[in-house]
Amino acid sequence: MSNASTVSPALCVDLHTHSTASDGALSPAALVERAAAGGVTTLALTDHDTVAGVAAAREAAATAGMQLVAGVEISTLWERREIHVVGLGVGAHPVFNQGLVHQQAQRWRRAEQIATKLAKRGYPGAYEAVAGEEGRAPGRAHFARWLVAQGAARDFRQVFKRFLGRNGHAWVRPEWVSMATAVQWIHLAGGVAVLAHPFAYAMTGAWRRRLCEAFVEAGGDGVEVVTGRTTPTQVRDGIGLALRHGLRASLGSDFHRDGSGLEPGRLASLPEAVTPVWSVEQSATRPTDLSFRSV
């Protein structure tokens, strides 16, 4: 099993990306090709509440000579806030599999409710438009793209402010599982649970520390210290969160599509002060897929 001291500095690791299996714009295979062209050597596909794209991504990664980490990003609720938990190195487990089925069903229900509200605001046909995209459960990003195409807003920022954000005309409160439940699913599937993009949530530093405390109490393993959008100040604060709460550090671009300013693998390196998430030890009760450990 590798540890932080054996990781080659030449490796390019991106442990948070999305494909058309959820709300990304590239197919799993195209995402792998894009990442490989950018020099990525280890890539995690972490689609929202699904692992449907992992098999295709793994096949493409084998062709490209890249390591593919099977991942997922599970939507959860904590203190009435939506918090995302990334699972890395996940495999099959009945509880994990059924949990993702539950999450997908919630996504379909929420999509129907959003579409109903949009129709009342003069935008009928949204559900049919977004549900037709490759058969996966639509999320707010799919509605956002459709609304921009309809001329309802200039861009994602405006469409979320007017329609899809917490105070928007088509806001629907999500009914996700708790962080503890998501962490349990990930562990049962042999994975490592990582708190995604902690600085993307609209909260104060004190609330962010409370979030990390709750994540540790839930059994969480790591926190994303470096993302595609973190500033140097946030990276510094992320180091503090990891060290203060005893969490391993992860990094990921959170790439979804062109035009976002993000690119697979275009990330700062993890600071030496933190322990990488791939050094989390395997335990007898969590037979983690060791392919993740060979980073």
C-alpha positions as CSV (number, residue, x, y, z in Angstrom):
1,M,0.0,0.0,0.0
2,S,1.4,3.4,-0.9
3,N,1.7,6.3,1.4
4,A,2.3,10.0,1.0
5,S,6.1,9.6,0.9
6,T,5.9,7.3,-2.2
7,V,3.7,9.4,-4.4
8,S,5.6,10.7,-7.4
9,P,5.5,14.4,-7.7
10,A,5.3,13.9,-11.5
11,L,1.8,12.3,-11.1
12,C,-1.2,14.5,-12.1
13,V,-4.2,13.5,-10.0
14,D,-7.8,14.8,-10.3
15,L,-10.2,13.2,-7.9
16,H,-13.4,15.0,-8.7
17,T,-15.0,15.2,-12.2
18,H,-18.3,14.7,-13.9
19,S,-19.7,13.2,-17.1
20,T,-22.9,12.9,-19.0
21,A,-23.9,10.2,-16.5
22,S,-24.9,13.1,-14.3
23,D,-24.6,16.8,-15.2
24,G,-21.3,16.9,-17.1
25,A,-21.1,17.7,-20.8
26,L,-18.7,15.0,-21.9
27,S,-19.3,11.3,-22.1
28,P,-17.2,9.2,-19.6
29,A,-14.9,8.2,-22.4
30,A,-14.5,11.7,-23.8
31,L,-13.8,13.0,-20.3
32,V,-11.0,10.4,-19.9
33,E,-9.6,11.4,-23.3
34,R,-9.7,15.1,-22.3
35,A,-8.0,14.4,-19.0
36,A,-5.3,12.2,-20.6
37,A,-4.6,14.9,-23.2
38,G,-4.0,17.3,-20.3
39,G,-1.5,15.0,-18.6
40,V,-3.8,13.5,-15.9
41,T,-2.5,10.1,-14.7
42,T,-5.1,9.3,-12.1
43,L,-8.7,10.4,-12.6
44,A,-11.8,9.9,-10.4
45,L,-15.2,10.0,-12.1
46,T,-17.5,11.3,-9.4
47,D,-20.9,11.8,-10.9
48,H,-23.8,12.9,-8.8
49,D,-25.5,10.0,-7.0
50,T,-24.5,7.5,-9.7
51,V,-21.7,5.2,-10.8
52,A,-23.3,4.5,-14.2
53,G,-20.4,6.0,-16.1
54,V,-17.6,4.2,-14.3
55,A,-17.5,1.1,-16.6
56,A,-17.1,3.2,-19.8
57,A,-14.6,5.5,-18.1
58,R,-12.5,2.5,-16.9
59,E,-12.4,1.0,-20.4
60,A,-11.3,4.3,-21.9
61,A,-8.7,4.8,-19.1
62,A,-7.2,1.4,-19.8
63,T,-6.8,2.4,-23.4
64,A,-5.2,5.7,-22.4
65,G,-2.9,4.1,-19.9
66,M,-4.5,6.1,-17.0
67,Q,-5.6,5.0,-13.6
68,L,-9.4,5.4,-13.1
69,V,-10.7,5.6,-9.6
70,A,-14.4,4.6,-9.3
71,G,-16.1,7.4,-7.5
72,V,-19.4,9.1,-6.7
73,E,-20.6,12.5,-5.3
74,I,-23.5,11.9,-3.0
75,S,-25.9,14.8,-2.2
76,T,-26.7,15.1,1.5
77,L,-28.4,17.4,4.0
78,W,-26.8,18.8,7.1
79,E,-28.5,21.6,9.1
80,R,-30.9,22.1,6.2
81,R,-28.0,22.8,3.9
82,E,-27.0,20.7,0.8
83,I,-23.6,19.2,1.4
84,H,-21.8,16.9,-1.1
85,V,-19.8,13.9,-0.1
86,V,-17.4,12.3,-2.6
87,G,-16.8,8.6,-2.4
88,L,-13.5,7.4,-3.8
89,G,-12.5,3.8,-4.6
90,V,-16.1,2.5,-4.3
91,G,-17.2,-0.9,-5.4
92,A,-20.5,-2.8,-5.3
93,H,-22.4,-3.4,-2.1
94,P,-26.2,-3.9,-1.8
95,V,-26.7,-1.1,0.7
96,F,-24.6,1.3,-1.4
97,N,-26.3,0.3,-4.6
98,Q,-29.8,0.7,-3.2
99,G,-28.8,4.0,-1.7
100,L,-27.9,5.4,-5.1
101,V,-31.3,4.1,-6.4
102,H,-33.0,6.1,-3.7
103,Q,-31.0,9.2,-4.6
104,Q,-31.8,8.8,-8.3
105,A,-35.5,8.5,-7.4
106,Q,-35.3,11.7,-5.4
107,R,-33.7,13.4,-8.4
108,W,-36.6,12.4,-10.7
109,R,-39.2,13.6,-8.2
110,R,-37.5,16.9,-7.7
111,A,-37.2,17.3,-11.5
112,E,-40.9,16.8,-11.9
113,Q,-41.6,19.5,-9.2
114,I,-39.2,22.0,-10.7
115,A,-40.7,21.5,-14.2
116,T,-44.2,22.1,-12.7
117,K,-43.1,25.4,-11.2
118,L,-41.4,26.4,-14.4
119,A,-44.5,25.7,-16.4
120,K,-46.5,28.0,-14.1
121,R,-43.9,30.7,-14.8
122,G,-44.5,30.4,-18.5
123,Y,-41.9,27.8,-19.4
124,P,-43.7,24.5,-20.2
125,G,-42.0,21.4,-21.6
126,A,-38.9,21.6,-19.3
127,Y,-39.3,18.1,-17.9
128,E,-39.6,16.5,-21.4
129,A,-36.6,18.4,-22.6
130,V,-34.2,17.5,-19.7
131,A,-35.5,14.0,-19.2
132,G,-34.6,13.2,-22.8
133,E,-30.9,13.8,-22.2
134,E,-29.4,10.3,-22.3
135,G,-31.8,8.8,-19.8
136,R,-30.1,9.9,-16.6
137,A,-31.9,11.7,-13.7
138,P,-31.8,15.4,-14.5
139,G,-30.5,17.9,-12.0
140,R,-30.7,21.7,-11.8
141,A,-27.8,22.1,-14.2
142,H,-29.9,20.5,-16.9
143,F,-32.8,22.8,-16.3
144,A,-30.3,25.7,-16.2
145,R,-28.9,24.9,-19.7
146,W,-32.5,24.5,-21.0
147,L,-33.6,27.9,-19.5
148,V,-30.6,29.7,-20.9
149,A,-31.4,28.2,-24.4
150,Q,-35.0,29.4,-24.0
151,G,-33.7,32.9,-23.4
152,A,-35.0,33.0,-19.8
153,A,-31.6,34.1,-18.5
154,R,-28.2,35.1,-19.8
155,D,-26.2,32.5,-18.0
156,F,-26.1,30.0,-15.2
157,R,-25.6,32.7,-12.5
158,Q,-28.7,34.5,-13.6
159,V,-30.8,31.5,-14.1
160,F,-30.0,30.2,-10.6
161,K,-30.8,33.6,-9.1
162,R,-34.1,33.9,-10.9
163,F,-35.3,30.3,-11.0
164,L,-33.3,27.5,-9.5
165,G,-31.6,28.9,-6.4
166,R,-33.0,28.9,-2.9
167,N,-35.0,32.1,-3.5
168,G,-35.9,31.4,-7.1
169,H,-39.3,30.9,-8.7
170,A,-38.7,27.1,-9.3
171,W,-36.8,26.3,-6.1
172,V,-37.7,22.9,-4.7
173,R,-36.2,21.8,-1.4
174,P,-34.2,18.6,-1.8
175,E,-34.8,15.5,0.3
176,W,-31.4,14.0,0.5
177,V,-29.9,11.6,3.0
178,S,-27.8,12.6,6.0
179,M,-24.0,12.9,5.8
180,A,-23.7,10.0,8.2
181,T,-25.8,7.8,5.9
182,A,-23.8,8.8,2.8
183,V,-20.5,8.1,4.6
184,Q,-21.9,4.7,5.7
185,W,-22.8,3.8,2.2
186,I,-19.4,4.8,0.9
187,H,-17.6,2.8,3.6
188,L,-19.7,-0.3,3.0
189,A,-18.8,-0.1,-0.7
190,G,-15.1,-0.1,0.3
191,G,-14.6,3.6,-0.4
192,V,-13.1,6.7,1.2
193,A,-15.5,9.5,2.2
194,V,-14.4,13.1,1.3
195,L,-16.1,16.4,2.1
196,A,-16.4,18.1,-1.3
197,H,-15.5,21.7,-2.0
198,P,-15.9,23.1,1.6
199,F,-15.5,26.7,0.4
200,A,-18.3,26.4,-2.1
201,Y,-20.9,26.5,0.6
202,A,-22.3,29.9,1.6
203,M,-21.3,29.8,5.3
204,T,-19.0,31.5,7.8
205,G,-15.7,30.1,8.9
206,A,-17.3,29.1,12.2
207,W,-20.1,27.2,10.4
208,R,-17.5,25.5,8.1
209,R,-15.6,24.3,11.2
210,R,-18.9,23.0,12.6
211,L,-19.5,21.2,9.3
212,C,-16.1,19.5,9.5
213,E,-16.7,18.5,13.0
214,A,-20.0,16.9,12.0
215,F,-18.3,15.2,9.1
216,V,-15.7,13.7,11.4
217,E,-18.4,12.5,13.8
218,A,-20.2,10.9,10.8
219,G,-17.0,8.9,10.1
220,G,-15.7,11.0,7.2
221,D,-12.1,10.5,6.0
222,G,-11.0,13.5,4.1
223,V,-11.7,17.0,2.8
224,E,-11.0,18.7,-0.5
225,V,-8.2,21.2,0.1
226,V,-7.5,22.0,-3.5
227,T,-10.2,22.4,-6.1
228,G,-10.5,24.1,-9.5
229,R,-11.7,27.3,-7.9
230,T,-9.9,27.5,-4.5
231,T,-7.9,30.7,-4.0
232,P,-4.5,30.6,-2.2
233,T,-6.2,31.9,0.9
234,Q,-8.8,29.1,0.8
235,V,-6.1,26.5,0.3
236,R,-4.4,27.8,3.4
237,D,-7.6,27.6,5.3
238,G,-8.3,24.2,3.9
239,I,-5.0,23.0,5.3
240,G,-6.1,24.3,8.6
241,L,-9.4,22.4,8.4
242,A,-7.6,19.2,7.5
243,L,-5.1,19.5,10.3
244,R,-7.5,20.7,12.9
245,H,-10.0,17.9,12.3
246,G,-7.6,15.1,11.5
247,L,-8.8,14.7,7.9
248,R,-6.8,13.6,4.9
249,A,-6.5,16.0,2.0
250,S,-8.0,15.5,-1.5
251,L,-7.9,17.5,-4.7
252,G,-10.2,17.7,-7.7
253,S,-11.2,20.1,-10.4
254,D,-14.9,19.5,-10.2
255,F,-14.9,19.7,-14.0
256,H,-18.3,19.7,-15.7
257,R,-18.0,21.4,-19.1
258,D,-16.2,23.8,-21.4
259,G,-16.6,27.5,-20.6
260,S,-16.6,26.9,-16.8
261,G,-13.0,28.0,-16.4
262,L,-12.1,24.5,-15.1
263,E,-10.1,21.8,-16.7
264,P,-9.3,18.2,-15.6
265,G,-6.1,18.1,-13.8
266,R,-5.5,21.9,-13.9
267,L,-4.9,22.1,-10.1
268,A,-2.3,23.2,-7.6
269,S,-0.5,20.4,-5.9
270,L,-1.5,19.3,-2.5
271,P,0.6,21.2,0.1
272,E,3.2,19.1,1.9
273,A,1.6,20.0,5.3
274,V,-1.3,17.7,4.7
275,T,-1.6,13.9,4.3
276,P,-3.1,12.9,1.0
277,V,-6.4,11.1,1.0
278,W,-4.9,8.1,-0.9
279,S,-2.9,7.3,2.2
280,V,-6.0,6.4,4.2
281,E,-5.4,2.9,5.6
282,Q,-7.5,-0.1,4.6
283,S,-9.3,-1.8,7.5
284,A,-10.7,-5.3,8.0
285,T,-14.2,-3.8,8.1
286,R,-13.6,-1.7,5.0
287,P,-12.0,-3.8,2.3
288,T,-11.2,-0.8,0.1
289,D,-10.3,-1.3,-3.6
290,L,-6.6,-1.1,-3.4
291,S,-6.3,0.1,-7.0
292,F,-7.0,3.5,-5.5
293,R,-4.0,3.2,-3.2
294,S,-1.5,2.7,-6.0
295,V,-1.6,6.4,-6.8
